[in-house]
Amino acid sequence: MLPGSLTERRLACTHAGCHCHDEPPKLHGPYFQWSRKVAAKTVSKTLSAEQVEEYRPWIDNEKRLRALVRELETLALSVLDSDPRTPKRR
């Protein structure tokens, strides 16, 4: 499992005569970034296409785990809310 998200970017450079400034533009890339939160700040790292291929399933697994935990929390809350032994507030 790997927390965070992947982003694919295509960029224009600063060289005026480059093909990325043509009409239509042919942007450079793709460049892949993996981002995650560390101490409430976003941290990003550039990855190669090979790394993306290897790590994408890890990121997908982390997202799936979080979804399953949310489902279990929702189920547990509904069980607790419907428990007849829970005292009623006056």
C-alpha positions as CSV (number, residue, x, y, z in Angstrom):
1,M,0.0,0.0,0.0
2,L,1.2,3.5,-0.8
3,P,-0.8,6.6,0.3
4,G,-1.2,9.5,-2.1
5,S,-2.1,10.1,-5.7
6,L,-0.5,10.0,-9.2
7,T,-0.7,12.9,-11.6
8,E,0.4,12.9,-15.3
9,R,1.6,16.3,-16.6
10,R,2.6,17.6,-20.0
11,L,4.3,20.9,-20.0
12,A,5.5,23.8,-22.2
13,C,9.1,24.9,-21.7
14,T,10.6,28.5,-21.9
15,H,12.3,28.2,-25.3
16,A,10.4,30.3,-27.8
17,G,11.2,28.2,-30.9
18,C,10.3,24.9,-29.3
19,H,7.6,22.6,-30.7
20,C,5.7,23.0,-27.4
21,H,4.8,26.6,-28.5
22,D,3.4,25.5,-32.0
23,E,-0.2,25.6,-32.9
24,P,-1.4,23.1,-31.8
25,P,1.3,22.7,-29.1
26,K,3.2,19.4,-28.7
27,L,3.9,19.5,-25.0
28,H,6.8,17.8,-23.3
29,G,6.1,14.8,-21.2
30,P,4.4,12.9,-19.8
31,Y,5.9,13.6,-16.4
32,F,4.5,11.6,-13.5
33,Q,4.2,13.0,-10.0
34,W,3.3,11.1,-6.8
35,S,1.9,13.4,-4.1
36,R,0.9,12.8,-0.5
37,K,0.3,14.8,2.7
38,V,3.0,14.9,5.4
39,A,2.3,17.0,8.5
40,A,-0.5,18.8,6.7
41,K,1.8,19.7,3.8
42,T,1.7,18.3,0.2
43,V,4.9,16.5,-0.7
44,S,5.5,15.5,-4.3
45,K,8.1,13.3,-6.0
46,T,8.7,12.8,-9.8
47,L,8.5,9.1,-10.9
48,S,9.6,7.3,-14.0
49,A,7.0,5.5,-16.2
50,E,8.5,2.2,-14.9
51,Q,7.9,3.3,-11.3
52,V,4.3,4.4,-12.1
53,E,3.6,1.0,-13.6
54,E,5.0,-0.7,-10.4
55,Y,3.5,1.6,-7.8
56,R,0.0,2.4,-9.3
57,P,-1.4,-0.9,-7.9
58,W,-0.1,0.0,-4.4
59,I,-1.8,3.4,-4.6
60,D,-5.0,1.7,-5.8
61,N,-4.8,-0.8,-2.9
62,E,-4.6,2.0,-0.4
63,K,-7.7,3.8,-1.9
64,R,-9.6,0.5,-1.8
65,L,-8.6,-0.1,1.9
66,R,-9.8,3.4,2.9
67,A,-13.1,2.7,1.1
68,L,-13.5,-0.6,2.9
69,V,-12.8,1.0,6.3
70,R,-15.4,3.7,5.6
71,E,-18.0,0.9,4.7
72,L,-17.2,-0.9,8.0
73,E,-17.5,2.4,10.0
74,T,-20.9,3.1,8.4
75,L,-22.0,-0.5,9.2
76,A,-20.8,-0.2,12.8
77,L,-22.6,3.1,13.3
78,S,-25.8,1.8,11.9
79,V,-25.6,-1.2,14.3
80,L,-25.0,1.0,17.2
81,D,-27.8,3.5,16.3
82,S,-30.3,0.6,16.0
83,D,-29.3,-1.1,19.2
84,P,-32.3,-1.1,21.5
85,R,-30.1,-1.2,24.6
86,T,-28.8,2.3,23.9
87,P,-30.4,4.6,26.5
88,K,-32.7,7.3,25.0
89,R,-32.0,10.9,25.7
90,R,-34.7,12.9,27.6
